[in-house]
Amino acid sequence: MSFKNIALFGANGQIGDSIIRALLQCEHQKFQILAFIPPGSQLNSGESDDRVTVRDFNLNDLNTESLAQELQGVQVAISAVGGKALEAQTTIQDAAAKAAVQRYYPSEYGMHHIYRKSGDPQGYIHPMWDTKARHTEDAVLHHAVLSGKMSYTVIGCGDFYNQDREKIWCPWTQTDVDEYVLHIFGNPNAKADFTHLDDFAKYLVATLLEPEKSKNQYMNFTSDNISYNDIASLLEKYSGKPVRKEIRSLYEVHEVLADPSRAAKGLEESAFPVDFWYLVKGLQGEGRFRRPPGQSHNRLFPSIKPTTFEEYFRERFGK
């Protein structure tokens, strides 16, 4: 039996919008979607679709009892919230449990790593990753899960590489430039895991169609495993524009993580904190931003075809 009635929290965010589009575009199931968004905002996709009902999601006025009433009849609650809103996930899951929601998806959608300072035997985790990890731990150990009344699905992935809002993190998403600049740390030949937002969303929908495969599971989806040198070559080939590689040492990563004010100018344009930016790119340059064989689960849903960088560039640049 597949799930049909879905509540999506953060439905108008970057990840939430990808999920709602995938739900509406699914050819195998007609989903009914309860889309929770911040007051005064609107959906980017599905606003006028009769399968979508919009509800306000106010962090300052969140109540378990009233939210549980909203969730009556919902089979699956999916969290696509981020930032400060992550703190609301406990209330979301508590309300979902009261409403007898069968499945909960915490906001994971990434890859966590331990940062190791040079010459320091202690390991560290960035606060952004720690917050997500903490809430995921709470989700899978929730009393409704432990009692068997609710199941969970946790989906991880690689670096989302088609974030149009990210001019620095994903420079290839921009078209009004004379050249592309890739900021690379460490080894430019080191391969890293990347995921296309739409691939990820389709994968999540596939887990709803075959819920037994994803019941109480940690799952990961990767679209491509590729180095920045190879990305640069493909970008030049398909864009027809020069690509400049700004290669920095891993020592600079340690410097900036110790003192973010030492970061290179211009990188603050990213929506991500500059120390997090350096951490992810540094891990990629170390060859650690990838999962070993057996920890990628593309094979469980073979109908979801990964979009490689080459396919993405070919489509984006029309070649």
HUWOLIN-V219337 format. One record per backbone hydrogen bond with DSSP energy under -1.0 kcal/mol. CO is the residue of the C=O (numbers start at 1). NH is the residue of the N-H. E is the energy in kcal/mol with one decimal. If there is no record, write none. Layout:
# HUWOLIN-V219337
co;nh;e
CO;NH;E
CO;NH;E
This chain:
# HUWOLIN-V219337
co;nh;e
4;32;-2.3
5;75;-2.1
5;76;-1.8
6;34;-3.1
7;78;-3.2
8;36;-2.9
9;80;-2.5
10;13;-1.6
13;17;-2.8
14;18;-1.1
15;19;-2.1
16;20;-2.7
17;21;-2.0
18;22;-2.0
19;23;-2.4
20;24;-2.1
21;25;-1.9
32;6;-3.1
33;53;-2.9
34;8;-2.8
35;55;-3.1
36;10;-1.9
36;11;-1.8
37;57;-2.5
38;41;-1.7
46;49;-1.1
49;52;-1.9
51;33;-3.1
53;35;-3.0
55;37;-2.4
58;61;-1.5
63;67;-2.5
64;68;-2.3
65;69;-1.5
66;70;-1.6
67;71;-1.5
69;72;-1.2
71;74;-2.2
75;102;-1.2
75;103;-1.9
76;7;-3.0
77;105;-2.5
78;9;-2.9
82;85;-1.4
83;86;-1.7
84;87;-1.6
85;88;-1.8
86;89;-1.7
88;92;-2.2
89;93;-2.6
90;94;-2.5
91;95;-2.6
92;96;-2.4
93;97;-2.4
94;98;-2.0
95;99;-1.8
96;101;-2.9
97;100;-1.4
102;151;-3.0
103;77;-2.4
104;153;-1.8
105;79;-2.8
106;108;-1.3
110;157;-1.6
115;124;-2.6
117;120;-1.9
124;115;-4.4
126;130;-2.7
127;131;-2.4
128;132;-1.5
129;133;-2.9
130;134;-2.7
131;135;-2.1
132;136;-2.3
133;137;-2.3
134;138;-2.2
135;139;-2.1
136;140;-2.3
137;141;-1.2
139;142;-1.2
142;146;-2.6
143;147;-1.7
144;149;-1.7
144;150;-1.7
145;148;-1.3
151;104;-1.9
152;216;-1.6
152;217;-1.0
154;219;-3.5
155;109;-2.5
156;221;-2.0
159;195;-2.3
162;164;-1.1
163;166;-1.8
165;167;-1.1
166;170;-1.6
170;173;-2.0
171;174;-1.8
180;244;-3.6
182;246;-2.9
184;248;-3.5
187;190;-1.5
188;229;-2.3
192;226;-1.9
193;159;-2.3
194;223;-2.2
194;224;-2.1
195;161;-1.5
196;200;-2.4
197;201;-2.2
198;202;-2.3
199;203;-2.3
200;204;-2.4
201;205;-2.2
202;206;-2.1
203;207;-1.6
205;209;-1.5
206;210;-1.5
208;3;-2.2
210;213;-1.3
214;217;-1.2
217;154;-2.7
219;156;-3.6
220;297;-2.9
224;194;-2.9
226;192;-1.9
227;231;-2.1
228;232;-2.7
229;233;-1.9
230;234;-2.3
231;235;-2.7
232;236;-2.3
233;237;-2.1
234;238;-2.5
235;239;-2.5
236;240;-1.6
242;180;-2.5
244;182;-2.7
245;247;-1.0
246;184;-2.9
248;186;-2.7
250;254;-1.5
251;255;-2.0
252;256;-2.4
253;257;-2.3
254;258;-1.5
255;259;-1.8
259;262;-2.4
260;263;-1.7
264;267;-1.1
266;269;-1.4
267;270;-1.6
273;277;-2.2
274;278;-2.3
275;279;-2.0
276;280;-2.5
277;281;-2.2
278;282;-2.5
279;283;-2.4
280;284;-2.1
281;285;-2.0
282;286;-1.2
283;288;-2.3
284;287;-1.0
285;187;-1.8
288;290;-1.8
289;193;-2.8
292;295;-2.1
297;300;-1.2
298;301;-1.6
301;304;-2.1
308;312;-2.5
309;313;-3.1
310;314;-2.4
311;315;-2.0
312;316;-2.8
313;317;-2.7
314;319;-1.8
